[in-house]
Amino acid sequence: MNDIHGAKTVTEAALRRPPYTSSSPRPSSSLKVTLVGALCLAMLATTGCGALFVSDQEKVSIAIRAFYTSVATTNIDNIVQNSCSSLGAKLRTYFDTLGPQDNDRKKLLSLTVDSISDIQVVGDTATASVTGHSSSKPDPATIVATVVKENGEWKYCTQ
């Protein structure tokens, strides 16, 4: 179709036609799904949903900090929850011998963790160097902590 000046005009049907021809290659749907899946995984890994991908070393570090945080509360149930079964039983026995007036003795176990390093995981057992200080000994000290996996969870187990 020509306009009043003789130039070809675009018809309405031509505007609705896709920009490719029937001979143009189209991306396969499996390629589209693969690309979308890869994009979603990349987003998960970088947006804080990476908790699904926490390493054993990170879980060991978390277990050590959780134990010392619970010790600071002097609540034996919290402490046992963050301890391996054998250490938890020993600590419960120790705390049962103490009365409410012995809170200072309970806090002797307390340590403010400054750093955790050299985490070594072998099977269901891990060790780590833990540097920290306490109110009774403000100079930093380093211990080698043992953490074990019980029922799928890492628990502090230095005895």
URUR-V543786 format. One line per field, one symbol per residue. ss: DSSP state (A for helix, B for strand, O for the rest). psi: psi as a letter, one per 40 degrees, with the letter a starting at -180 (. if undefined). A space follows every 50 residues. Layout:
ss: ???
psi: ???
This chain:
ss: OBOOOOOBOOOAAAAAOOOOOOOOOOOOAAAAAAAAAAAAAAAAAAOOAA AAAOOAAAAAAAAAAAAAAAAAAOOAAAAAAOBOAAAAAAAAAAAAAOOA AAAAAAAAAOOBBBBBBBBBBBOOBBBBBBBBBOOOOOOOBBBBBBBBBB OOBBBBOOO
psi: iiaeeeihihiddddeiieiieehhihidddddddddddddddddefeee defhidddddddddddddddddeehddddddeiiddddddddddddeiid efddddedehhhhdihifhhhhbeiiiihhhaiiddgdhiihihihhihh feihihfh.
